[in-house]
Amino acid sequence: MSHDPARVERIKENVAAARARIEEACRKADRDPAEVSLIAVTKTRPAEDVRILASLGLTDVGENRDQEAAPKAAATADLDLTWHFIGQLQTNKAKSVASYADVVHSVDRAKLARALGDRAAAAERRLTCLVQVNLDDDSRAGVLGPRGGVDSADAMELAARIDGHEALELGGVMAVAPREGDPYTAFGRLYEVACLIRDRYPRATMVSAGMSGDLEAAIERGATHLRLGAALLGDRGPIVG
């Protein structure tokens, strides 16, 4: 099946523009662009867009909802992709997500980590998990944020739970910038948590932070993985035709 040439060209231009932004941000932060990975968030987009991205060399794909991710992963199973699950996740979806995801960014409670680990073990898979940290100013220990995420005080304990499961690999940390306030300051708090976890678990080097609107601040604060949707695929909403 051939791709729509106009769509290919648009995505190609968007990817080039995003990479240019990343390179410029890395130059200003005195970082090597090779340290920063780009995850294409394809929610509300058809599997065809995933194929176009793969044809352009972008094979890290992120999804927020299992109902959309599972069929899309199945439809593109012939491609060599790395699937990142990045949305809030209910424990009852753990079996499905563990069957196709390679990395789960949004692990924010021990019960979810255990469910993902048990399901991955049953499927004879290993799953990389990130501790999602809540960066909202009013976050409190023992309380999950409205969009998921543990308080920074609870992050190390959750990291230990992930590391302790035979089918899970502790990858690092993830966060979403608060809707209000300065993302640079928020991502600074995330980086402090990332360093604490990495001191104890040296292989847990991933810092998943930064989206289309705040990637520069994320790069300045040490992000290793950016989650870009609109910057690559245009404003959200299904493409017709």
N, C-alpha and C positions, 0 to 999 in steps of 0.2 A: 504494500500500500504506500503510495507516494504522499509526502507531506505537502500541505498547502504552502507554496513558495513565499507568499506574502507573510504568512505566520512565521515561517522559518526565519525570514529576514528580520522581522520585528524582534523576535526573541534573540537572534544573534546580535543585533544592535544593543539590546538591553543588557545582555551578558557582558558585552565589551565595555559598556558604560559603567556597569557595576564593578567590573574588574579594575577599571581605571580609577574609580573612587577608592577602592580598597588599596591599590598601589600608592595613591597619593596620601591616604591616611597612614599607611605604613611608613612612607617616607618621612612624614611629619613626626611620627612617633619613634623614628629610628628603629623600625622593625623590618624583618625580612618578610615580604609578601608570601613566601613559601610556607610560613608558619600559620597562615590564616586560610582555613577551608571554607568553601561556599556551599551551603545547603540550600537547594531550591525548594521552596515551600509551594506545593502544587494544589493546595486545597481549593475546591470548587473548579479545578481545571481538569480537562479530560486526559485520559492516558496518552493520547496523541501528543500532548505537550511534553509529557515525560520522555517520550521517544525522541522528540525534537531536541530537548535538552541533552539527552544521552548522545545524540549524533554530534552535538557541539562539545562533547567531552565533559559534560556536567552530570556526574553519576551519583551524587549524594542527594537524595530526595527526602523531603520532610512532609509529614502529614499530621493534622490535628485530630482527626476523627477516624475511629476504626471502621465505621460504616462506609467511609469513602476509601480509606487506605487499603483495606483487605482486597476488594475487587480490583483496585488499581495495581496493586502488587502482583496479583494473579495475572492480570492482563499484560503485564510487562515482564513476566517471569523469565523470558528468553534473554533479557538484557542483564548485564553484570552491574547491578545497582546496589548501593548501600541505602537501606531504608531507615530513616530516623523518625521515631514517633515523638511528637513534641507537645501534644495537647494534654489537658487534664484527663486522667484515666481512671475509670471505675474498675474495681477489682474484678468484676464479672467479665470484663473484656480482656483480662490478662491472657487467657488461653489463645484467643485469636491473635492478639498483638505479638505474643511470643512465637507465633508460627511464621511470621514474615519479617518482623522488625529486626534490625541488626543492633540499633542503639535506641534506648528509651531515655529521652532527656528529662521527662517529667515525673521522676520518682520522688514522692514527697512524704511517704509514710512506710513504716516497716511492714505493715500488712500487704501493701502493694508490692514491695520488693520480694516478699516471700512468695506471693502468688505468681509473679513473673518468673521467679527462679524455679519454682516447682513445675510450672508449665513448660519452661524452656528445657528443663531436665527430662521431662516426659517426652518431649519432641526430639531429644538428643541434640539440642542446640545450646550454644553459649550466647549470652546476651550482655551487651555493655550497657550499664545504667549510670545515669548522672543524678546527682542530688539536686533537686530543684530548690532554690533558695528564694524566699519571699523578700523582696527589696522595698516593700511599702513602708513608709515611715512609722506607721502604727503597728508594725508586726510585733508579736509577742511569743515568747517561748511556749511551746505546747499547742500553739494555734496555727492552723493552716491559713494561708492567705486566700483571698477571694478568687484568685486565679491559680490557686495551687501554690506550693512552695512552703518549706519549713522555715521557721525563724533561724537566723544564723547560729543561735545558741544550740539548736538541735541538730545541726548539719553533721557534726562529727559522729554522733551516735548512729544516725541513719547510714552514713558512709560505712561504718563498721558492720552494720547489718547486711549491706549489699556485698561487701568484701567477704563476709563470712559464708555466703551461699555458694555451693560448688558450681552452679550453672551460671553465676553472674560474675561479671568483671566490672569493678568500679572504675568508671571512666573519668570522673571529675565532677564539675558543677554546671548548672544551667540557671538562668534567670531571665525574667521579662522586666524591662524597665518600668517603673511606676508610671501611671498615666499623667500624674502631676509631678512637677519637680525636675531637677537636672539629672539626665541619665548618666552624666560623667561621675557625679557624686555617688549615685546608686551603684554603678558598675565598679566603683572603687571599693565599696563594701563587699561586693561579690568577689573581687580579686583577693581581698583579705581572707575570706573563707576558703577560696581556691588554694591559697598558699598554705594555710593550716592543714588542709586535707592532703595536699601534695607532700608536705613534710613527713606525714605519717605513711602515706601510700604513694611512693615516688612515681608509679606508673599512671596515676590518676591526673593526667596533664590537661584534659579537655576543659575549656572554659567556653561554654555555649552562651553567647550574649550578643545582642545587636541584631536589629532588623532593618528594614529599608530606610526608616527615618533616623536611626541613631547609630549606624554602623561605625561612624568616625569615633564617637565617644567610646564605643565598645573596644575598638582596636587600640585606642590610646590606653585603655585600662586592661589590656592583656588578653582580649578574646582570641580564642583559637578557632572557633566555629561561628559563622554568621548564618542567620536564618532569613533568607530573602525571598519574599513572594512578589509583592507589587513591583519591586524594582526590576524583576526579571520577566514577569508575565503580565504586567499591566494591572490596573486596579481590579479588585476582586469582583466576581460576578461571572456566571458561566459564559463561555464563548459559544455563540450560536453558529452552527454550520461548520 
